[in-house]
Amino acid sequence: ESMARLRNEFPDEPSLLFLDAILDDNVDQSIKKFKKIQDFYKDSEYADDAIMKIAEYYYTKGLYEQSSDWLKKINLYYPNSEHVNRSINMYVRTLILSGKQDTAKQYLDAFKKRYKDITFDSHIEDVLNDYATAIKEKKENEIIKIVNNIKNTITNQKEKLNNKNHFSIQIGAYSDKRNAEIVRDELIDWKFNARIDVI
């Protein structure tokens, strides 16, 4: 009831604008007021609180990219905010939910180095570890597929050629014989006729 009178008395008071935004039943109007705090009162003690309210609003609406744009402002401009722990966890989650797992992993590693006291959500790390394992398995499967295609091509060509026209492919050159033996054994496991030439 006192809000109209207070707005007239203190038109440039960010704490009053924050209170007005909190009390506003119209969510869209409330978000506009929180954004006004960020636009005009960046040094206010309520600026980081306003950012979190905006980020939470977008997050709950499923607008994860907009939410992440606001959440990263806490880390960039308010590193001493009481919202740092929560905003960083939310920020990494928004990246995961936006399909940016690689970026999420990079930020998580960077945040761990910068903020030693932050508690990271174990679910986030589990999701990122599962993603990394899936990518690794996919790459390994692609390599095996490529190797099998090469093997089949060579095998098919080998059947067409006589002994005089056979050839060899050098896979690598190693200073350590043990490394060469490991590669040779892998090729033999894949049914290639592999050998080591010592030069």
C-alpha positions in Angstrom: 0.0 0.0 0.0 2.9 2.3 0.7 4.7 1.5 -2.6 3.3 4.4 -4.7 4.2 6.9 -2.0 7.7 5.4 -1.6 8.3 5.4 -5.3 7.5 9.2 -5.4 9.8 9.8 -2.4 12.7 7.6 -3.6 12.5 7.3 -7.4 16.2 6.2 -7.7 16.4 3.7 -4.9 17.4 0.2 -6.2 16.3 -1.5 -3.0 12.8 -0.1 -3.5 12.8 -1.3 -7.1 13.9 -4.7 -6.0 11.1 -4.8 -3.4 8.6 -3.7 -6.0 9.8 -6.4 -8.3 9.5 -9.1 -5.6 6.0 -8.0 -4.7 4.7 -7.7 -8.2 2.2 -10.4 -9.1 2.7 -10.0 -12.8 5.8 -12.1 -13.5 6.7 -10.3 -16.8 6.5 -6.9 -15.1 8.6 -8.2 -12.2 11.3 -9.5 -14.7 11.4 -6.0 -16.3 12.0 -4.4 -13.0 14.8 -6.9 -12.2 16.4 -6.1 -15.5 16.1 -2.4 -14.8 18.2 -2.9 -11.6 20.8 -4.6 -13.8 20.7 -1.8 -16.4 20.8 1.2 -14.1 22.1 0.0 -10.7 24.9 -2.5 -11.4 26.7 -1.5 -8.2 23.6 -2.0 -6.0 23.7 -4.7 -3.3 20.6 -6.1 -5.1 22.1 -6.4 -8.6 23.3 -10.0 -8.2 19.9 -10.9 -6.6 18.1 -9.5 -9.6 20.3 -11.5 -11.9 19.5 -14.7 -10.1 15.7 -14.0 -10.3 16.0 -13.4 -14.0 18.1 -16.5 -14.6 15.7 -18.6 -12.5 12.7 -17.3 -14.4 14.2 -18.3 -17.8 15.4 -21.6 -16.4 11.9 -22.6 -15.1 10.5 -21.7 -18.5 13.0 -24.0 -20.2 14.8 -21.1 -21.9 18.2 -22.5 -20.9 20.4 -20.3 -23.2 18.8 -17.1 -21.9 19.2 -18.4 -18.4 22.9 -19.2 -19.0 23.5 -15.7 -20.4 22.3 -14.2 -17.1 23.9 -16.8 -14.8 27.4 -16.1 -16.2 27.1 -12.5 -15.2 27.4 -13.6 -11.5 30.8 -15.2 -12.2 31.9 -12.3 -14.4 30.7 -9.3 -12.4 29.9 -10.5 -8.9 32.5 -13.2 -7.9 32.0 -12.5 -4.2 28.2 -12.9 -4.4 26.4 -15.3 -2.1 24.9 -16.7 -5.3 28.2 -17.9 -6.8 27.9 -21.6 -5.8 24.3 -21.9 -7.0 24.7 -19.8 -10.1 27.7 -21.9 -11.3 25.9 -25.2 -10.8 22.9 -23.8 -12.6 25.1 -22.4 -15.4 26.8 -25.7 -16.1 23.3 -27.4 -16.0 21.9 -24.9 -18.5 24.8 -25.8 -20.9 24.1 -29.5 -20.5 20.4 -29.0 -21.1 21.2 -26.9 -24.2 23.3 -29.8 -25.6 26.6 -28.1 -25.0 28.3 -30.9 -22.9 31.8 -30.1 -24.2 31.5 -26.5 -23.2 29.9 -27.5 -19.8 32.9 -29.8 -19.1 35.4 -27.0 -20.0 33.6 -24.5 -17.7 33.3 -27.1 -14.9 37.1 -27.7 -15.0 37.8 -23.9 -15.1 35.4 -23.2 -12.2 37.0 -26.0 -10.1 40.4 -24.2 -10.5 39.0 -20.7 -9.8 36.7 -21.5 -6.9 38.2 -24.0 -4.5 35.4 -23.9 -2.0 32.5 -24.5 -4.3 30.4 -27.7 -4.0 29.6 -29.0 -7.4 26.4 -31.1 -8.0 27.5 -34.7 -8.3 24.7 -35.3 -10.8 26.4 -32.8 -13.2 29.7 -34.6 -13.0 28.0 -38.0 -13.6 26.2 -36.7 -16.7 29.4 -35.2 -18.1 31.4 -38.4 -17.3 28.7 -40.5 -19.1 28.8 -38.1 -22.1 32.7 -38.3 -22.3 32.5 -42.2 -22.1 29.9 -42.3 -24.9 31.9 -40.0 -27.1 35.1 -42.1 -26.5 33.2 -45.3 -27.4 31.7 -43.7 -30.5 35.2 -42.6 -31.7 36.6 -46.0 -31.0 33.8 -47.6 -33.0 34.3 -45.2 -35.9 38.1 -46.1 -35.9 37.3 -49.8 -35.9 34.8 -49.3 -38.7 37.5 -47.4 -40.8 40.1 -50.1 -40.1 37.7 -52.8 -41.1 36.9 -51.0 -44.3 40.6 -50.6 -45.1 41.1 -54.3 -44.3 38.3 -55.4 -46.5 39.5 -53.2 -49.4 43.0 -54.6 -49.0 41.8 -58.2 -48.7 39.6 -57.8 -51.8 42.5 -56.3 -53.8 44.9 -59.0 -52.5 42.7 -61.7 -53.9 43.0 -60.1 -57.3 46.7 -59.6 -57.3 49.4 -62.3 -57.8 52.4 -62.6 -55.4 54.6 -60.3 -57.4 52.3 -57.3 -57.0 51.8 -57.5 -53.2 52.8 -54.4 -51.2 53.3 -53.3 -47.6 52.1 -50.2 -45.7 54.3 -48.6 -43.0 52.1 -47.8 -40.1 54.7 -46.0 -38.0 58.3 -45.6 -37.0 59.2 -46.1 -33.3 62.3 -45.5 -31.3 61.0 -48.0 -28.7 60.6 -51.5 -29.9 57.9 -52.3 -27.3 55.7 -49.5 -28.8 56.1 -51.1 -32.2 55.2 -54.5 -30.8 52.0 -53.2 -29.2 50.9 -51.7 -32.6 51.9 -54.9 -34.4 49.9 -57.1 -31.9 46.8 -54.8 -32.3 47.0 -55.2 -36.1 47.3 -59.0 -35.8 44.3 -59.0 -33.5 42.4 -57.2 -36.4 43.6 -60.0 -38.8 46.2 -58.0 -40.6 49.5 -59.6 -41.6 51.8 -57.4 -39.6 55.6 -57.4 -39.0 58.3 -55.3 -37.5 61.4 -54.4 -39.6 64.3 -53.2 -37.5 66.3 -50.5 -39.3 
